[in-house]
Amino acid sequence: MFESAEIGHAIDKDTFEAEVPALREALLEAQFELQQQKRFPVIVLINGIEGAGKGETVKLLNEWMDPRLIEVRTFDQQSDEELAHPPAWRYWRMLPAKGRMGVFFGNWYSQMLQGRVHGLFKDAVLDQAIAGAERLEKMLCDEGALIFKFWFHLSKKQMKARLKALQDDPLHSWRISPLDWQQSQTYDTFVHFGERVLRRTSRDYAPWHVIEGVDPHYRSLTVGKILLEGLQAALKKSRSQSSPGHVAPLPSAVDQMSLLDSLDMSLALDKADYEEQLITEQARLSGLMRDKRMRKHALVAVFEGNDAAGKGGAIRRLAAALDPRQYSIVPIAAPTEDERAQPYLWRFWRQIPARGKFTVFDRSWYGRVLVERVEGFCSTDDWMRAYGEINDFEEQLSDAGVIVVKFWLAIDKQTQLERFQQREDIPFKRFKITEDDWRNREKWDLYRTAVGDMVDRTSTEISPWTLVEANDKRWARVKVLRTINQAIEEAFAKRDKHEKKDRKNRKSK
């Protein structure tokens, strides 16, 4: 794959200077059109051999284009804040908005390659990382992003010649970094795994471009022209051209039954039992959140449910058990302009808690397969694709030690009507009832179907749904607390078992 980058392409200075003005003008025009349309972001991934001109080329691009619309990000050593979050969190929060360009050094490919080259993990882990990168890039492209991936290459002979020339030059020897020397020792291994990564992640939606790095004029013009051609093609393409024309339908149940039909909505607690069980579960949660094992976990609770099902009351009983410094509550409403300028999951990734913390989502990422689906706020392709994206998202959280607990609070149609009428009659509850609530009620059956599909497709072993019979608020509140406590205890037990096994293996060695 890298042989073509060792041919020795070169462009003389006169040719370079003759071509740059027209290229620069075209790049600026495309960049301003990108900013004006605000239809998609541009993500540029920079990887390759040290000394092959990565930094110099990006610096020149910033001179050719408007740097105010380019965000250059470098992901070096992880900060304490980044280490306390799932690995992908550091990339998600740095994604450029629609109409802007983001240049990522030290990106997800750099991390996986360095880890494998230096023996931090084996091929199986590298393969997992490769698959994760593919899923991430496919999701970003499906959301409209334009991705350019550049590998700047030098042959081993070219790299050694560069190092020797710089070492012998007192004025430029400072340009040799420790990473240059390190890579000169691991060149063969780095190229071996680099080719494996490129071969498996070059896709039609995000292909790799291998750039010969010896001649600065050649590499700069090549990168500039690739960016220009890709930008111009994407700017000409309309949204309708980029979306698939056919989506396979979801099957409906032959007997028209769903999981919601299996709930016993008569379950209830009397006041005395409720108060006793509530205090018991709140004390249990308080103790678990203070347990030292919680420092290796974070907790996420997702609350979805019918309007007036009691989500707010259940969340308040959760909060009452905890120190306010331990948790945050994130209410999810219609996305803001800033949020609409990013991939759908961006605003949720940003709210994922660090280890030892607890975040409650009042509504969540499931809005795409519920309200957006039913109300037509997104295309069928968008919400159908979201099931897989959500499962992948939650798997990443689980792998990073985040305990995810998901609740659907269910009430029957008559109970909802009674609660709506109470809200209208009681002055201090009137703010809870809106015209949207009554309008959504008219689509009861559509929402019920959407909930059934959601549970069928996103209730997984690592992140199951808990359906809560919420006609009786007391029953629902206790069940929510008890379920969260059980999830934390199961996570602790699993980690204890894993650590005990590790200790046993170390002793045997």
C-alpha positions as CSV (number, residue, x, y, z in Angstrom):
1,M,0.0,0.0,0.0
2,F,2.9,2.4,0.7
3,E,5.1,1.5,-2.3
4,S,3.6,4.3,-4.4
5,A,4.6,6.8,-1.8
6,E,8.3,5.9,-2.2
7,I,8.5,6.6,-6.0
8,G,10.2,10.0,-5.4
9,H,7.7,12.5,-6.8
10,A,8.9,16.1,-6.9
11,I,7.7,19.4,-8.2
12,D,10.1,22.3,-8.8
13,K,9.7,25.6,-7.1
14,D,8.6,27.5,-10.2
15,T,5.7,25.1,-10.9
16,F,4.7,25.2,-7.3
17,E,4.5,28.9,-7.2
18,A,2.6,29.1,-10.4
19,E,-0.1,26.6,-9.2
20,V,-0.6,27.9,-5.7
21,P,-2.5,31.2,-6.4
22,A,-5.3,29.4,-8.3
23,L,-5.4,26.6,-5.8
24,R,-5.6,28.9,-2.9
25,E,-8.4,31.0,-4.5
26,A,-10.4,27.9,-5.1
27,L,-9.9,26.5,-1.6
28,L,-11.0,29.8,-0.1
29,E,-14.0,29.9,-2.3
30,A,-15.0,26.3,-1.3
31,Q,-14.3,27.1,2.4
32,F,-16.6,30.1,2.4
33,E,-19.3,28.2,0.6
34,L,-19.0,25.5,3.2
35,Q,-19.4,28.1,6.0
36,Q,-22.3,29.6,4.2
37,Q,-24.2,26.4,3.5
38,K,-23.5,25.0,7.0
39,R,-24.7,21.6,5.8
40,F,-21.8,19.5,7.0
41,P,-18.5,19.6,8.9
42,V,-15.1,18.6,7.5
43,I,-12.9,16.3,9.5
44,V,-9.2,15.9,8.5
45,L,-7.3,13.1,10.1
46,I,-3.5,13.5,10.0
47,N,-1.3,10.4,10.5
48,G,1.9,8.8,9.2
49,I,5.6,8.8,9.6
50,E,7.4,11.3,11.8
51,G,9.2,13.9,9.7
52,A,7.0,13.3,6.6
53,G,5.7,16.9,6.7
54,K,2.4,16.6,8.6
55,G,2.8,19.8,10.6
56,E,4.4,21.8,7.8
57,T,1.5,20.9,5.4
58,V,-1.2,21.8,7.9
59,K,0.6,25.1,8.6
60,L,0.6,25.9,4.9
61,L,-3.0,25.0,4.5
62,N,-3.8,27.4,7.3
63,E,-2.0,30.1,5.3
64,W,-3.8,29.3,2.1
65,M,-7.2,29.1,3.7
66,D,-9.0,31.2,6.4
67,P,-7.7,29.9,9.7
68,R,-10.7,31.3,11.6
69,L,-12.8,28.5,10.1
70,I,-10.2,25.7,10.9
71,E,-9.9,24.1,14.3
72,V,-6.5,22.2,14.7
73,R,-6.7,19.7,17.6
74,T,-3.8,17.6,18.9
75,F,-4.5,14.6,21.1
76,D,-1.3,13.8,23.0
77,Q,-1.1,12.4,26.5
78,Q,-4.5,12.0,28.0
79,S,-5.4,14.4,30.7
80,D,-6.8,13.3,34.1
81,E,-10.3,14.5,32.9
82,E,-10.0,12.4,29.7
83,L,-8.8,9.3,31.6
84,A,-11.9,9.6,33.8
85,H,-14.2,9.3,30.8
86,P,-14.7,6.7,28.0
87,P,-11.9,6.9,25.4
88,A,-14.1,8.4,22.6
89,W,-15.2,11.2,24.8
90,R,-12.1,13.3,24.1
91,Y,-12.8,13.2,20.3
92,W,-16.5,13.7,20.4
93,R,-16.3,17.0,22.4
94,M,-13.8,18.4,19.8
95,L,-15.8,17.7,16.7
96,P,-16.2,20.7,14.4
97,A,-19.7,22.1,13.8
98,K,-21.4,22.1,10.4
99,G,-19.7,24.7,8.2
100,R,-16.3,24.3,9.9
101,M,-13.2,22.2,9.4
102,G,-11.4,20.2,12.1
103,V,-7.9,18.9,11.7
104,F,-7.0,16.1,14.2
105,F,-3.4,15.2,15.0
106,G,-2.9,12.2,17.4
107,N,-6.4,10.9,16.6
108,W,-7.9,7.5,17.2
109,Y,-5.6,5.9,14.6
110,S,-2.5,7.3,16.3
111,Q,-3.7,5.9,19.7
112,M,-4.3,2.4,18.4
113,L,-1.1,2.3,16.4
114,Q,1.2,3.5,19.2
115,G,-0.4,1.1,21.6
116,R,0.1,-1.9,19.3
117,V,3.6,-0.9,18.2
118,H,4.8,-0.6,21.8
119,G,3.1,-3.9,22.9
120,L,0.5,-2.4,25.2
121,F,-2.0,-4.8,23.7
122,K,-2.3,-7.7,21.2
123,D,-3.8,-8.0,17.7
124,A,-7.3,-8.8,19.0
125,V,-7.5,-5.4,20.8
126,L,-6.1,-3.6,17.7
127,D,-8.8,-5.3,15.6
128,Q,-11.5,-4.1,18.1
129,A,-10.1,-0.6,17.8
130,I,-10.2,-0.8,14.0
131,A,-13.8,-1.9,14.1
132,G,-14.6,0.9,16.5
133,A,-13.0,3.5,14.2
134,E,-15.0,2.1,11.2
135,R,-18.3,2.4,13.2
136,L,-17.5,5.9,14.3
137,E,-16.6,7.2,10.9
138,K,-19.6,5.5,9.3
139,M,-21.8,7.2,11.8
140,L,-20.2,10.6,11.3
141,C,-20.5,10.2,7.5
142,D,-24.2,9.1,7.8
143,E,-24.7,12.3,9.9
144,G,-23.3,14.3,6.9
145,A,-19.6,14.8,7.9
146,L,-17.0,14.8,5.1
147,I,-13.9,12.9,6.3
148,F,-10.4,13.2,4.8
149,K,-7.7,10.7,6.0
150,F,-4.1,11.5,5.1
151,W,-1.1,9.2,5.8
152,F,2.2,11.0,5.2
153,H,4.8,8.5,4.3
154,L,8.6,8.2,4.2
155,S,10.6,5.1,3.3
156,K,13.0,3.9,6.0
157,K,15.9,5.1,3.9
158,Q,14.3,8.5,3.5
159,M,13.6,8.8,7.2
160,K,17.2,7.9,8.1
161,A,18.6,10.4,5.6
162,R,16.4,13.2,7.0
163,L,17.5,12.5,10.6
164,K,21.2,12.4,9.6
165,A,20.9,15.7,7.7
166,L,19.2,17.4,10.6
167,Q,21.6,16.0,13.2
168,D,24.6,17.3,11.2
169,D,23.0,20.8,10.9
170,P,23.5,22.9,14.1
171,L,20.8,25.4,13.0
172,H,18.1,22.7,12.6
173,S,19.0,19.8,14.8
174,W,16.4,21.1,17.3
175,R,13.7,19.9,14.9
176,I,14.5,16.3,15.8
177,S,12.0,15.2,18.5
178,P,12.2,12.2,20.9
179,L,9.4,10.7,18.8
180,D,11.5,10.9,15.7
181,W,14.3,8.8,17.3
182,Q,11.7,6.4,18.8
183,Q,10.1,5.8,15.5
184,S,13.4,5.3,13.7
185,Q,13.8,2.3,16.0
186,T,10.3,0.9,15.5
187,Y,9.8,1.9,11.8
188,D,9.2,-1.6,10.4
189,T,6.7,-2.5,13.1
190,F,4.9,0.9,12.7
191,V,4.6,0.5,9.0
192,H,3.5,-3.1,9.3
193,F,0.6,-2.2,11.6
194,G,0.0,1.0,9.8
195,E,-0.6,-0.8,6.5
196,R,-3.0,-3.2,8.3
197,V,-5.0,-0.3,9.7
198,L,-5.2,1.5,6.4
199,R,-6.1,-1.6,4.5
200,R,-9.0,-2.3,6.8
201,T,-10.3,1.2,7.2
202,S,-10.2,2.7,3.8
203,R,-13.8,2.8,2.8
204,D,-15.7,4.6,0.0
205,Y,-17.2,7.0,2.6
206,A,-13.8,7.8,4.2
207,P,-10.8,6.6,2.1
208,W,-7.2,7.0,3.0
209,H,-4.8,9.1,0.9
210,V,-1.2,8.2,1.1
211,I,1.0,11.2,0.6
212,E,4.7,11.0,-0.3
213,G,6.4,13.2,2.2
214,V,9.9,13.9,0.8
215,D,9.2,16.8,-1.5
216,P,7.3,19.6,0.3
217,H,6.0,21.1,-2.9
218,Y,4.5,17.9,-4.1
219,R,2.9,16.9,-0.8
220,S,1.4,20.4,-0.2
221,L,-0.1,20.6,-3.7
222,T,-1.4,17.0,-3.5
223,V,-3.1,17.5,-0.2
224,G,-4.5,20.9,-1.3
225,K,-6.0,19.4,-4.5
226,I,-7.5,16.4,-2.7
227,L,-9.2,18.7,-0.2
228,L,-10.4,21.0,-3.0
229,E,-11.9,18.2,-5.1
230,G,-13.6,16.6,-2.1
231,L,-15.0,19.9,-0.9
232,Q,-16.3,20.9,-4.3
233,A,-18.0,17.5,-4.9
234,A,-19.7,17.5,-1.4
235,L,-20.9,21.1,-1.8
236,K,-22.5,20.3,-5.1
237,K,-24.2,17.2,-3.8
238,S,-27.7,17.9,-2.3
239,R,-28.9,16.3,0.9
240,S,-31.3,14.1,-1.0
241,Q,-28.5,12.7,-3.2
242,S,-26.5,11.6,-0.2
243,S,-29.3,9.7,1.6
244,P,-30.3,6.1,0.6
245,G,-33.5,5.7,-1.3
246,H,-34.9,2.5,0.3
247,V,-35.0,1.3,4.0
248,A,-36.3,-2.1,4.9
249,P,-39.4,-1.9,7.1
250,L,-39.6,-3.1,10.7
251,P,-41.8,-6.2,11.1
252,S,-45.0,-5.8,13.2
253,A,-46.2,-8.4,15.7
254,V,-48.6,-10.9,14.1
255,D,-50.7,-11.0,17.3
256,Q,-50.4,-7.2,17.8
257,M,-49.0,-7.8,21.3
258,S,-46.0,-6.0,22.8
259,L,-44.0,-6.0,26.0
260,L,-46.0,-3.2,27.4
261,D,-49.1,-5.4,27.2
262,S,-47.4,-7.8,29.6
263,L,-47.1,-5.3,32.4
264,D,-49.3,-5.7,35.5
265,M,-50.5,-2.1,35.8
266,S,-52.4,-2.9,39.1
267,L,-49.1,-3.2,41.1
268,A,-49.2,-0.8,44.0
269,L,-47.8,0.0,47.5
270,D,-49.7,1.3,50.4
271,K,-48.3,4.4,52.1
272,A,-46.6,2.6,55.1
273,D,-44.9,0.0,52.9
274,Y,-43.8,2.7,50.5
275,E,-42.2,4.9,53.1
276,E,-40.3,1.9,54.6
277,Q,-39.1,0.6,51.3
278,L,-38.2,4.1,50.0
279,I,-36.0,4.9,53.0
280,T,-34.3,1.5,52.8
281,E,-33.5,1.9,49.1
282,Q,-32.4,5.5,49.4
283,A,-30.0,4.5,52.2
284,R,-28.7,1.6,50.1
285,L,-28.1,4.0,47.2
286,S,-26.3,6.5,49.4
287,G,-24.0,3.8,50.7
288,L,-23.2,2.4,47.3
289,M,-22.3,5.9,45.9
290,R,-19.9,6.4,48.7
291,D,-18.3,2.9,48.3
292,K,-14.7,3.2,47.2
293,R,-15.4,0.8,44.3
294,M,-17.5,3.6,42.8
295,R,-14.3,5.5,41.9
296,K,-13.8,3.0,39.1
297,H,-17.3,3.4,37.7
298,A,-19.7,6.1,36.6
299,L,-23.5,5.8,36.7
300,V,-26.0,6.9,34.1
301,A,-29.7,6.7,34.6
302,V,-32.0,7.2,31.6
303,F,-35.7,8.1,32.2
304,E,-38.1,7.8,29.3
305,G,-41.9,7.2,29.6
306,N,-45.4,8.4,28.8
307,D,-46.2,12.0,29.5
308,A,-47.3,12.3,33.2
309,A,-45.9,8.9,34.0
310,G,-44.0,10.3,37.0
311,K,-40.4,10.7,35.8
312,G,-39.9,13.9,37.7
313,G,-41.1,12.4,41.0
314,A,-38.9,9.3,40.6
315,I,-35.9,11.5,39.8
316,R,-36.5,13.7,42.9
317,R,-36.5,10.6,45.2
318,L,-33.2,9.6,43.6
319,A,-31.7,13.0,44.3
320,A,-33.0,13.0,47.8
321,A,-30.7,10.1,48.7
322,L,-27.5,11.8,47.5
323,D,-25.1,14.7,48.0
324,P,-25.8,17.2,45.2
325,R,-22.0,17.2,44.4
326,Q,-22.3,13.5,43.4
327,Y,-24.9,13.9,40.6
328,S,-26.2,16.1,37.8
329,I,-29.6,16.0,36.1
330,V,-29.7,16.7,32.4
331,P,-33.2,17.6,31.0
332,I,-33.3,16.9,27.3
333,A,-35.5,19.2,25.2
334,A,-35.4,20.2,21.5
335,P,-31.8,20.6,20.3
336,T,-30.4,24.1,20.2
337,E,-28.8,25.6,17.1
338,D,-25.3,24.6,18.4
339,E,-26.5,21.0,18.9
340,R,-28.1,20.8,15.5
341,A,-24.8,21.7,14.0
342,Q,-23.3,18.5,15.4
343,P,-23.9,14.8,15.0
344,Y,-26.9,13.6,16.9
345,L,-25.1,11.9,19.8
346,W,-22.7,14.8,20.4
347,R,-24.8,16.5,23.0
348,F,-25.1,13.3,25.0
349,W,-21.4,12.4,24.8
350,R,-20.6,15.7,26.3
351,Q,-22.7,15.0,29.4
352,I,-21.3,11.6,30.2
353,P,-20.0,11.7,33.8
354,A,-16.5,11.0,35.0
355,R,-15.8,8.1,37.3
356,G,-17.4,8.4,40.7
357,K,-20.2,10.6,39.4
358,F,-23.9,10.0,38.5
359,T,-25.8,11.7,35.7
360,V,-29.6,11.4,35.3
361,F,-31.0,12.0,31.8
362,D,-34.6,13.2,31.9
363,R,-35.3,12.1,28.3
364,S,-32.3,11.0,26.3
365,W,-30.7,9.9,23.0
366,Y,-33.8,7.7,22.6
367,G,-35.7,10.8,21.4
368,R,-34.5,9.9,17.9
369,V,-36.4,6.6,17.8
370,L,-39.4,8.0,19.7
371,V,-40.5,11.6,19.3
372,E,-38.4,12.3,16.2
373,R,-39.6,9.1,14.6
374,V,-43.3,9.7,15.4
375,E,-43.4,13.4,14.7
376,G,-41.3,13.1,11.5
377,F,-38.5,15.3,12.7
378,C,-35.9,13.0,11.1
379,S,-35.9,10.6,8.1
380,T,-36.8,6.9,8.3
381,D,-33.1,6.2,7.5
382,D,-32.0,8.3,10.4
383,W,-34.1,6.6,13.1
384,M,-33.6,3.1,11.7
385,R,-29.8,3.7,11.8
386,A,-30.0,5.0,15.3
387,Y,-30.8,1.6,16.9
388,G,-27.3,0.4,16.0
389,E,-25.6,3.7,16.8
390,I,-27.2,3.7,20.3
391,N,-26.2,0.1,21.0
392,D,-22.7,0.9,20.0
393,F,-22.7,4.1,22.1
394,E,-23.9,2.2,25.2
395,E,-21.4,-0.6,24.6
396,Q,-18.6,1.9,24.6
397,L,-19.9,3.3,27.9
398,S,-20.1,-0.1,29.5
399,D,-16.6,-1.0,28.3
400,A,-15.3,2.1,30.1
401,G,-17.0,1.2,33.4
402,V,-20.1,3.3,33.1
403,I,-23.2,1.6,34.6
404,V,-26.2,2.4,32.3
405,V,-29.7,1.9,33.7
406,K,-32.6,2.6,31.4
407,F,-36.3,3.1,32.5
408,W,-39.5,3.3,30.6
409,L,-42.2,4.5,33.0
410,A,-45.5,3.1,31.6
411,I,-49.1,4.2,32.5
412,D,-52.3,3.3,30.8
413,K,-54.3,5.8,28.7
414,Q,-57.0,6.4,31.4
415,T,-54.5,7.1,34.1
416,Q,-52.8,9.6,31.8
417,L,-56.1,11.4,31.2
418,E,-56.8,11.6,34.9
419,R,-53.3,13.1,35.6
420,F,-53.7,15.6,32.7
421,Q,-57.0,16.8,34.2
422,Q,-55.5,17.1,37.7
423,R,-52.7,19.2,36.3
424,E,-55.2,21.6,34.7
425,D,-57.2,21.8,37.9
426,I,-54.4,22.4,40.4
427,P,-52.8,25.8,40.0
428,F,-49.2,24.9,41.0
429,K,-49.2,21.9,38.5
430,R,-50.5,23.8,35.5
431,F,-47.0,24.4,34.2
432,K,-46.7,20.6,33.7
433,I,-49.4,20.4,31.1
434,T,-48.9,21.8,27.6
435,E,-50.7,21.7,24.3
436,D,-48.0,19.2,23.1
437,D,-49.0,16.8,25.8
438,W,-52.6,16.7,24.5
439,R,-51.4,16.5,20.9
440,N,-49.0,13.6,21.8
441,R,-51.9,11.8,23.4
442,E,-53.7,11.7,20.1
443,K,-50.7,9.6,18.8
444,W,-50.8,7.1,21.6
445,D,-50.8,4.1,19.4
446,L,-47.9,5.4,17.2
447,Y,-45.8,6.0,20.3
448,R,-46.7,2.6,21.7
449,T,-45.4,1.0,18.5
450,A,-42.2,3.1,18.6
451,V,-41.6,2.1,22.3
452,G,-42.0,-1.6,21.4
453,D,-39.5,-1.3,18.6
454,M,-37.1,0.6,20.8
455,V,-37.1,-2.0,23.6
456,D,-36.9,-4.9,21.1
457,R,-33.8,-3.4,19.4
458,T,-31.9,-1.7,22.2
459,S,-32.5,-3.9,25.3
460,T,-29.2,-5.7,25.4
461,E,-27.3,-7.8,27.9
462,I,-25.0,-4.9,28.7
463,S,-27.7,-2.3,28.8
464,P,-31.2,-3.7,29.3
465,W,-34.4,-1.7,29.6
466,T,-36.4,-1.8,32.8
467,L,-40.2,-1.4,32.2
468,V,-41.8,0.2,35.2
469,E,-45.5,-0.2,36.0
470,A,-46.2,3.5,36.9
471,N,-49.9,3.7,37.4
472,D,-49.0,3.7,41.1
473,K,-46.3,6.3,41.7
474,R,-45.1,4.8,44.9
475,W,-44.5,1.4,43.3
476,A,-42.6,3.1,40.4
477,R,-40.3,5.1,42.6
478,V,-39.3,2.2,44.7
479,K,-38.7,0.0,41.7
480,V,-36.5,2.6,40.1
481,L,-34.3,2.9,43.2
482,R,-34.1,-0.8,43.7
483,T,-33.1,-1.4,40.1
484,I,-30.3,1.1,40.2
485,N,-29.0,-0.4,43.4
486,Q,-29.0,-3.9,42.0
487,A,-27.2,-2.6,38.8
488,I,-24.4,-1.0,40.9
489,E,-24.0,-4.1,43.1
490,E,-23.8,-6.3,40.1
491,A,-21.1,-4.1,38.6
492,F,-19.2,-4.2,41.8
493,A,-19.4,-8.0,42.0
494,K,-18.3,-8.4,38.4
495,R,-15.3,-6.1,39.0
496,D,-14.4,-7.9,42.3
497,K,-14.5,-11.2,40.4
498,H,-12.3,-9.9,37.6
499,E,-9.7,-8.4,40.0
500,K,-9.6,-11.6,42.0
501,K,-8.9,-13.6,38.8
502,D,-6.2,-11.1,37.8
503,R,-4.5,-11.5,41.2
504,K,-4.6,-15.2,40.9
505,N,-3.1,-15.1,37.5
506,R,-0.3,-12.8,38.6
507,K,0.6,-15.1,41.5
508,S,0.7,-18.1,39.2
509,K,3.2,-16.4,37.0
